[in-house]
Amino acid sequence: MTVEYIRYRIAETERRTAFEKAYAAAAEHLYAAPQCLGYELSRGVEEPERYILRIEWTSVEDHEGDSAAARISRPSWPRSVRTSTTSRR
């Protein structure tokens, strides 16, 4: 199993709402993909502009592959929203 962590910082409130809706829609595809074992999007309480996405993959190959589920974890956000850094373990 491989766990992927993606950190996001989204300063504008309206962009946070759009971000959360987009990941809610993406969750359906993640859960439908056999290579995705679990998914969690957490939002900071003390820093509400910060999010951490945690995805459990069956393998490194599935995480880095070109599957639909792998592409969902790396969405193409507009430049104003795409302020993330990725940390993988």
PyMOL commands that set and color helices and strands:
alter all, ss='L'
color gray80, all
select helices_A, chain A and resi 13-32+60-64+68-72
alter helices_A, ss='H'
color red, helices_A
select strands_A, chain A and resi 2-9+36-43+50-57+85-88
alter strands_A, ss='S'
color yellow, strands_A
deselect
rebuild
show_as cartoon
